[in-house]
Amino acid sequence: MKKYMNRKITRMLCAALLLLTGTEHAKAQGPKAYTLFDSKGKEVSYQQMIDQLAGCDVVFFGENHNCPIAHWMELNVARSLYERHGDKLVIGEEMMEADNQLILDEYMNSQISYDRFEAETRLWDNYSTDYYPVVYFAKENNIPLIATNVPRRYANVVKNKGLLYLDSLSEEARRYLPPLPVPFEYDEGKSSEAFGLMQLLGGRTKGDTRLIAEAQAIKDATMAWFIARNLKHKFLHINGRYHSDSRDGIIPYLLKYRPGTTIGIITTIRQESVEQLDEENLGLADFYICVPEDMVTSY
């Protein structure tokens, strides 16, 4: 019995020593900028993530709009999927609006200058730091780039007057919208949770809660429609994480417009520690880019 106890104590001391050694090694390595986790919270390598996502028809990259790690990873994921799929890959972005597709195409084909593209495309304020790299990569490699989002004037009119108002728009205007009427069921609890996340990520959510939810719905449905229309083989879509987390937002509309589409989801989250995935974040995505809460932001 004494020998057994001595062996047990020895094993416990060894385990404690290994834990302390691992902790000291982690400290010696310095702070981590991010950790990748799979859907079960297991740490994975970048290559493991790409290997799985490469088999999906559509990969949604859900970002925090002001996260530099997310934007850097978007470029790397675009590169990796292009290496796998070549000219079968299409890229789409929430940050581009559907009625600017012609201007975007003209810039991508070098028919107009960058200055004219920048002046006429209603680019986001952080475009030059956060979105330019992926656009430039697509341009240099002749990858089709799709402006998937609804023109903001129509999202704004829905926020003020509701989805039914879209029926009064001209046939020309409807070219930039999904088929009407847009299916919508209001869930106050889910909407409130989404608006809290949007505010946390810098979104503007002032106004009537239901109308704001309807404005989000027209964005999600429009992005889904233009993904479905332009999906030939493989599609990478970049959007705010609240548009794809929990397989919600864009995804139910995409499956309505193109049933059977296989989907992979990346999300970007911030945690106090990146050593393990917090339980509250499970169920959001297939892969997580977990960055520390004190990571700098681009705005």
C-alpha positions as CSV (number, residue, x, y, z in Angstrom):
1,M,0.0,0.0,0.0
2,K,2.9,2.3,0.9
3,K,4.6,1.6,-2.4
4,Y,1.3,2.3,-4.3
5,M,0.9,5.6,-2.4
6,N,4.5,6.6,-3.2
7,R,3.9,5.9,-6.9
8,K,0.7,7.9,-6.9
9,I,2.3,10.8,-5.2
10,T,5.2,10.6,-7.7
11,R,2.8,10.6,-10.7
12,M,0.9,13.6,-9.2
13,L,4.2,15.5,-8.7
14,C,5.3,14.7,-12.3
15,A,1.9,15.9,-13.6
16,A,2.2,19.1,-11.6
17,L,5.8,19.6,-12.9
18,L,4.7,19.1,-16.5
19,L,1.9,21.6,-16.0
20,L,4.2,24.2,-14.5
21,T,6.8,23.6,-17.2
22,G,4.1,24.0,-19.9
23,T,2.9,27.2,-18.3
24,E,6.5,28.6,-18.1
25,H,7.1,27.5,-21.7
26,A,4.0,29.4,-22.8
27,K,5.1,32.5,-21.0
28,A,8.6,32.2,-22.5
29,Q,6.9,32.0,-26.0
30,G,5.3,35.3,-25.4
31,P,1.6,36.4,-26.0
32,K,-0.4,34.6,-28.8
33,A,-2.1,36.7,-31.4
34,Y,-4.8,34.1,-32.0
35,T,-5.7,30.4,-31.7
36,L,-7.7,28.3,-34.1
37,F,-10.4,26.0,-32.8
38,D,-12.8,23.6,-34.4
39,S,-16.5,23.3,-33.7
40,K,-15.9,21.1,-30.6
41,G,-13.4,23.6,-29.1
42,K,-10.3,21.5,-30.1
43,E,-7.2,23.5,-31.2
44,V,-6.4,22.8,-34.8
45,S,-3.8,23.9,-37.3
46,Y,-4.4,26.3,-40.1
47,Q,-3.9,23.5,-42.6
48,Q,-6.5,21.3,-40.9
49,M,-9.0,24.1,-41.2
50,I,-8.3,24.7,-44.9
51,D,-8.4,20.9,-45.7
52,Q,-12.0,20.8,-44.3
53,L,-13.2,24.1,-45.7
54,A,-11.9,23.3,-49.2
55,G,-14.6,20.6,-49.6
56,C,-17.5,23.1,-49.1
57,D,-19.4,24.9,-51.8
58,V,-19.5,28.1,-49.8
59,V,-17.1,29.3,-47.1
60,F,-18.4,32.1,-44.9
61,F,-15.7,34.1,-43.2
62,G,-17.5,35.9,-40.3
63,E,-15.4,38.8,-39.1
64,N,-15.3,41.5,-36.5
65,H,-15.1,44.4,-38.8
66,N,-12.3,46.2,-36.8
67,C,-10.1,43.1,-36.2
68,P,-6.7,43.2,-37.9
69,I,-6.2,39.4,-37.3
70,A,-9.5,38.7,-39.1
71,H,-8.5,40.8,-42.1
72,W,-5.1,39.2,-42.3
73,M,-6.6,35.7,-42.1
74,E,-9.2,36.6,-44.8
75,L,-6.3,37.2,-47.2
76,N,-4.6,33.9,-46.2
77,V,-7.8,31.9,-46.6
78,A,-8.4,33.5,-50.0
79,R,-4.9,32.5,-51.0
80,S,-5.3,29.0,-49.7
81,L,-8.6,28.4,-51.4
82,Y,-7.3,29.8,-54.6
83,E,-4.3,27.4,-54.5
84,R,-6.9,24.5,-54.1
85,H,-9.5,25.6,-56.6
86,G,-7.8,28.0,-59.1
87,D,-10.3,29.5,-61.5
88,K,-13.2,27.7,-59.9
89,L,-13.1,30.2,-57.0
90,V,-15.4,33.2,-56.7
91,I,-15.1,35.8,-53.8
92,G,-18.0,37.9,-52.5
93,E,-18.1,40.6,-49.9
94,E,-20.7,42.2,-47.7
95,M,-18.7,45.4,-48.0
96,M,-19.6,45.9,-51.7
97,E,-23.2,46.8,-52.8
98,A,-24.9,45.1,-55.7
99,D,-25.5,48.2,-57.7
100,N,-21.8,48.9,-57.8
101,Q,-21.0,45.6,-59.6
102,L,-20.4,47.3,-62.9
103,I,-17.9,49.7,-61.4
104,L,-16.2,46.9,-59.5
105,D,-16.0,44.8,-62.7
106,E,-14.5,47.8,-64.6
107,Y,-11.8,48.3,-61.9
108,M,-11.1,44.5,-61.7
109,N,-10.6,44.5,-65.5
110,S,-8.4,47.6,-65.4
111,Q,-10.9,49.6,-67.5
112,I,-11.0,52.4,-64.9
113,S,-8.5,53.8,-62.5
114,Y,-8.3,53.0,-58.8
115,D,-9.1,56.7,-58.0
116,R,-12.4,56.4,-59.9
117,F,-13.2,53.1,-58.3
118,E,-12.6,54.6,-54.9
119,A,-14.6,57.7,-55.6
120,E,-17.7,56.0,-57.0
121,T,-18.1,52.7,-55.1
122,R,-19.2,53.9,-51.6
123,L,-16.3,52.0,-50.0
124,W,-16.3,51.5,-46.2
125,D,-14.1,53.9,-44.3
126,N,-11.7,51.1,-43.4
127,Y,-11.4,49.8,-46.9
128,S,-7.8,50.8,-47.6
129,T,-6.5,49.1,-44.4
130,D,-8.8,46.2,-44.1
131,Y,-10.4,45.1,-47.4
132,Y,-8.0,46.4,-50.1
133,P,-5.6,43.4,-49.7
134,V,-8.3,40.8,-50.7
135,V,-9.6,42.9,-53.5
136,Y,-6.1,43.4,-54.8
137,F,-5.4,39.7,-54.6
138,A,-8.5,38.9,-56.5
139,K,-7.7,41.5,-59.1
140,E,-4.1,40.2,-59.6
141,N,-5.3,36.6,-60.0
142,N,-8.5,37.3,-62.1
143,I,-10.7,35.9,-59.4
144,P,-14.3,37.1,-59.9
145,L,-15.3,39.5,-57.1
146,I,-19.0,39.9,-56.3
147,A,-20.7,42.8,-54.6
148,T,-23.4,40.9,-52.7
149,N,-24.9,43.4,-50.3
150,V,-28.1,45.3,-50.8
151,P,-27.7,49.0,-51.8
152,R,-27.8,50.9,-48.5
153,R,-30.6,53.2,-49.7
154,Y,-32.9,50.1,-49.8
155,A,-31.8,48.8,-46.4
156,N,-32.5,52.3,-45.1
157,V,-36.0,52.5,-46.6
158,V,-36.8,49.1,-45.0
159,K,-35.5,50.3,-41.7
160,N,-37.9,53.2,-41.9
161,K,-40.9,51.7,-43.7
162,G,-40.6,47.9,-43.6
163,L,-40.0,45.1,-46.1
164,L,-43.4,45.5,-47.8
165,Y,-42.4,48.9,-49.1
166,L,-40.0,47.2,-51.5
167,D,-43.0,46.2,-53.6
168,S,-43.3,49.9,-54.6
169,L,-39.8,50.1,-56.1
170,S,-39.3,50.1,-59.9
171,E,-38.3,47.1,-61.9
172,E,-34.9,48.6,-62.4
173,A,-34.4,48.9,-58.6
174,R,-35.5,45.3,-58.1
175,R,-32.5,44.1,-60.1
176,Y,-30.5,44.6,-57.0
177,L,-32.8,42.8,-54.7
178,P,-33.7,39.1,-54.1
179,P,-37.1,37.8,-55.2
180,L,-40.0,39.6,-53.4
181,P,-41.5,39.1,-51.0
182,V,-38.6,38.3,-48.7
183,P,-39.5,35.6,-46.2
184,F,-39.3,37.0,-42.7
185,E,-40.3,35.9,-39.2
186,Y,-39.7,38.2,-36.3
187,D,-38.1,36.8,-33.2
188,E,-37.7,39.5,-30.7
189,G,-35.4,37.6,-28.4
190,K,-33.0,36.6,-31.2
191,S,-33.2,40.1,-32.7
192,S,-32.2,41.7,-29.4
193,E,-29.3,39.3,-29.0
194,A,-28.1,40.1,-32.6
195,F,-28.4,43.8,-32.0
196,G,-26.4,43.6,-28.9
197,L,-23.6,41.8,-30.9
198,M,-23.9,44.4,-33.7
199,Q,-23.5,47.3,-31.2
200,L,-20.5,45.5,-29.7
201,L,-19.0,45.2,-33.1
202,G,-19.6,48.9,-34.0
203,G,-22.9,48.6,-35.8
204,R,-25.7,51.2,-35.6
205,T,-29.0,49.8,-34.3
206,K,-31.1,52.8,-33.3
207,G,-34.8,52.7,-34.2
208,D,-37.7,50.4,-34.1
209,T,-36.5,46.9,-33.2
210,R,-38.7,45.0,-35.7
211,L,-37.9,47.4,-38.6
212,I,-34.2,47.0,-37.8
213,A,-34.6,43.2,-38.0
214,E,-36.4,43.6,-41.3
215,A,-33.5,45.8,-42.6
216,Q,-31.1,43.0,-41.5
217,A,-33.3,40.5,-43.3
218,I,-33.1,42.3,-46.7
219,K,-29.3,42.4,-46.3
220,D,-29.1,38.7,-45.5
221,A,-31.5,37.7,-48.3
222,T,-29.7,39.9,-50.9
223,M,-26.3,38.5,-50.0
224,A,-27.7,35.0,-50.2
225,W,-29.3,35.7,-53.6
226,F,-26.1,37.1,-55.2
227,I,-24.1,34.2,-53.7
228,A,-26.6,31.7,-55.2
229,R,-26.6,33.5,-58.6
230,N,-22.8,33.5,-58.8
231,L,-21.9,30.2,-57.3
232,K,-20.6,27.9,-60.0
233,H,-18.1,25.8,-58.1
234,K,-16.6,27.3,-55.0
235,F,-17.4,30.6,-53.2
236,L,-15.7,32.5,-50.4
237,H,-17.9,35.1,-48.7
238,I,-16.6,37.8,-46.3
239,N,-19.2,39.3,-43.9
240,G,-19.7,40.5,-40.4
241,R,-20.0,37.4,-38.1
242,Y,-23.6,38.2,-37.1
243,H,-24.6,37.4,-40.7
244,S,-23.4,33.8,-40.5
245,D,-22.9,32.8,-36.8
246,S,-25.0,29.8,-35.7
247,R,-25.8,29.1,-39.4
248,D,-28.2,32.0,-39.2
249,G,-28.5,35.2,-41.1
250,I,-27.5,34.7,-44.8
251,I,-27.5,30.9,-44.6
252,P,-31.2,30.0,-44.4
253,Y,-31.8,32.3,-47.4
254,L,-29.0,30.7,-49.3
255,L,-30.4,27.2,-48.7
256,K,-33.8,28.5,-49.9
257,Y,-32.3,29.9,-53.1
258,R,-29.9,27.0,-53.7
259,P,-30.9,23.9,-51.7
260,G,-28.2,21.3,-51.0
261,T,-25.4,23.9,-50.9
262,T,-22.6,22.7,-48.6
263,I,-21.4,25.4,-46.2
264,G,-18.4,26.0,-44.0
265,I,-18.3,28.8,-41.4
266,I,-15.4,30.6,-39.8
267,T,-16.1,33.1,-37.1
268,T,-13.8,35.6,-35.3
269,I,-14.2,36.0,-31.5
270,R,-12.4,37.8,-28.7
271,Q,-11.7,36.2,-25.4
272,E,-9.7,37.1,-22.3
273,S,-7.7,33.9,-22.9
274,V,-7.0,32.2,-26.2
275,E,-5.8,29.0,-24.6
276,Q,-9.2,27.3,-24.9
277,L,-12.6,28.1,-26.4
278,D,-15.1,29.4,-23.9
279,E,-18.1,27.2,-23.6
280,E,-20.5,30.1,-24.3
281,N,-19.0,30.4,-27.8
282,L,-19.6,26.7,-28.8
283,G,-22.1,26.2,-31.6
284,L,-21.4,29.4,-33.6
285,A,-19.2,28.0,-36.4
286,D,-17.1,25.2,-37.8
287,F,-13.9,27.1,-37.0
288,Y,-13.0,29.9,-34.7
289,I,-10.3,32.5,-34.9
290,C,-9.9,33.3,-31.2
291,V,-8.0,36.6,-30.5
292,P,-7.3,38.1,-27.1
293,E,-9.5,40.9,-25.9
294,D,-6.6,43.3,-25.7
295,M,-5.8,42.9,-29.4
296,V,-5.6,46.3,-31.1
297,T,-8.4,47.2,-33.5
298,S,-8.3,49.0,-36.8
299,Y,-10.8,51.7,-35.7
